[in-house]
């Protein structure tokens, strides 16, 4: 192509846009922090799985815990930011969610670690700024109690 291409303005073809005004917020709503953020939408099952994966990465030590500060409640953050122990990698296999009330999502998952399956339970609540994990627990199987050695009967 030897002909030079030029960008043409479509001023005569475009429909003029109306200037969108931001929603009006009263001074009282502004002080209370209302009216500034839209209500967070409902989480899908896949999104819950991604959040649980991020939390497990922080638990394993593969993700810096400060990265998830905004996603978890202070109690969960304190539990995850404890001493950094070398932990094996946890992998989520299956996620199940339940919405008991509109602003709460309860999730459970099957997690594989070193060839074994363990359970994960979590609870997410809706806050004005988004969803937050308020409970996070890995339910590990209990180790069997050592058997007492009984002498052989004579």
C-alpha positions as CSV (number, residue, x, y, z in Angstrom):
1,X,0.0,0.0,0.0
2,X,1.5,3.2,-1.1
3,X,-1.4,5.4,-0.1
4,X,-1.0,7.1,3.2
5,X,-3.7,6.3,5.7
6,X,-5.1,9.1,7.7
7,X,-7.3,9.1,10.8
8,X,-10.5,10.8,10.2
9,X,-12.5,12.4,13.0
10,X,-16.0,11.2,13.3
11,X,-17.3,14.4,14.7
12,X,-20.4,14.4,12.5
13,X,-21.1,10.7,13.0
14,X,-20.8,10.5,16.8
15,X,-23.7,11.0,19.1
16,X,-22.9,13.7,21.6
17,X,-22.5,12.3,25.2
18,X,-24.2,13.8,28.1
19,X,-21.9,14.8,30.9
20,X,-22.4,12.3,33.7
21,X,-22.7,14.0,37.0
22,X,-21.5,12.1,40.0
23,X,-24.2,11.1,42.4
24,X,-24.9,13.8,45.0
25,X,-23.8,13.0,48.5
26,X,-25.0,15.1,51.4
27,X,-22.5,16.4,53.9
28,X,-23.9,14.1,56.5
29,X,-23.6,11.0,54.3
30,X,-20.0,12.1,53.4
31,X,-19.0,12.3,57.1
32,X,-20.5,8.9,57.8
33,X,-18.8,7.4,54.8
34,X,-22.0,6.5,53.1
35,X,-22.8,7.0,49.4
36,X,-19.2,6.8,48.3
37,X,-18.8,3.1,47.5
38,X,-21.2,0.8,45.6
39,X,-22.4,-2.3,47.5
40,X,-20.0,-5.2,46.7
41,X,-21.6,-7.7,44.4
42,X,-22.1,-11.3,45.4
43,X,-19.0,-13.5,45.1
44,X,-19.1,-16.4,42.6
45,X,-17.8,-19.9,43.6
46,X,-14.7,-19.4,41.4
47,X,-13.9,-16.1,43.1
48,X,-14.2,-17.7,46.5
49,X,-11.8,-20.5,45.3
50,X,-9.3,-17.8,44.2
51,X,-9.6,-16.1,47.6
52,X,-9.1,-19.3,49.4
53,X,-6.0,-20.1,47.3
54,X,-4.5,-16.7,48.2
55,X,-5.1,-17.4,51.9
56,X,-3.5,-20.8,51.6
57,X,-0.5,-19.3,49.8
58,X,-0.1,-16.9,52.7
59,X,-0.5,-19.8,55.2
60,X,2.2,-21.8,53.3
61,X,4.6,-18.9,53.2
62,X,4.5,-18.6,49.4
63,X,2.7,-15.2,49.5
64,X,3.7,-12.3,51.8
65,X,1.0,-12.0,54.5
66,X,0.7,-8.1,54.2
67,X,-0.7,-8.6,50.7
68,X,-3.9,-10.1,52.1
69,X,-4.4,-7.6,54.9
70,X,-7.5,-6.1,53.2
71,X,-9.1,-9.5,52.5
72,X,-9.1,-10.8,56.1
73,X,-10.3,-9.7,59.5
74,X,-7.7,-8.7,62.1
75,X,-8.1,-12.0,63.9
76,X,-7.4,-14.0,60.8
77,X,-4.5,-11.7,59.8
78,X,-2.9,-12.3,63.3
79,X,-3.2,-16.0,62.9
80,X,-1.6,-16.0,59.4
81,X,1.2,-13.6,60.3
82,X,2.6,-15.7,63.2
83,X,5.9,-17.4,63.0
84,X,6.9,-18.4,59.5
85,X,7.3,-22.2,59.6
86,X,8.3,-24.3,56.6
87,X,5.0,-25.8,55.5
88,X,4.3,-28.1,52.6
89,X,2.3,-26.8,49.7
90,X,-1.5,-27.0,50.1
91,X,-3.6,-27.4,46.9
92,X,-7.4,-26.8,46.7
93,X,-9.2,-29.6,44.9
94,X,-12.9,-28.8,45.4
95,X,-14.8,-25.8,46.8
96,X,-18.4,-25.7,48.0
97,X,-20.2,-22.5,49.0
98,X,-23.3,-21.7,50.9
99,X,-25.1,-18.4,51.4
100,X,-27.1,-18.7,54.6
101,X,-27.8,-15.0,54.8
102,X,-27.4,-12.3,52.1
103,X,-24.2,-10.8,53.5
104,X,-22.4,-14.0,54.5
105,X,-20.8,-16.7,52.4
106,X,-19.6,-19.9,54.1
107,X,-17.1,-22.0,52.1
108,X,-15.6,-25.4,52.6
109,X,-12.9,-27.1,50.5
110,X,-11.0,-30.3,50.1
111,X,-7.3,-29.5,50.2
112,X,-4.5,-31.9,49.3
113,X,-1.2,-31.7,51.1
114,X,1.6,-34.3,50.8
115,X,-0.8,-36.8,49.3
116,X,-3.4,-36.5,52.1
117,X,-6.8,-34.8,52.0
118,X,-7.8,-32.3,54.7
119,X,-10.7,-29.9,55.1
120,X,-10.7,-26.2,54.9
121,X,-13.6,-24.0,56.3
122,X,-14.0,-20.3,55.8
123,X,-16.5,-17.6,56.3
124,X,-16.7,-14.4,54.3
125,X,-18.8,-11.3,55.3
126,X,-19.7,-8.3,53.1
127,X,-18.3,-5.0,54.4
128,X,-18.8,-1.6,52.8
129,X,-15.4,-1.9,51.1
130,X,-15.8,-5.5,49.9
131,X,-15.8,-9.1,51.1
132,X,-13.6,-10.0,54.1
133,X,-12.7,-13.4,55.5
134,X,-13.6,-13.6,59.1
135,X,-13.0,-17.3,59.8
136,X,-10.3,-19.5,58.2
137,X,-9.5,-23.0,59.6
138,X,-7.7,-26.0,58.2
139,X,-9.2,-29.0,59.8
140,X,-6.4,-31.5,60.1
141,X,-7.0,-35.1,61.1
142,X,-6.0,-35.9,64.7
143,X,-2.9,-38.1,65.1
144,X,-3.8,-41.4,66.6
145,X,-2.9,-41.8,70.3
146,X,0.1,-44.0,70.9
147,X,-1.0,-47.5,71.8
148,X,0.0,-48.7,75.2
149,X,2.1,-51.8,74.9
150,X,0.3,-54.7,76.7
151,X,2.4,-57.6,77.9
152,X,1.4,-60.9,76.3
153,X,-0.9,-63.0,78.3
154,X,0.7,-66.2,79.6
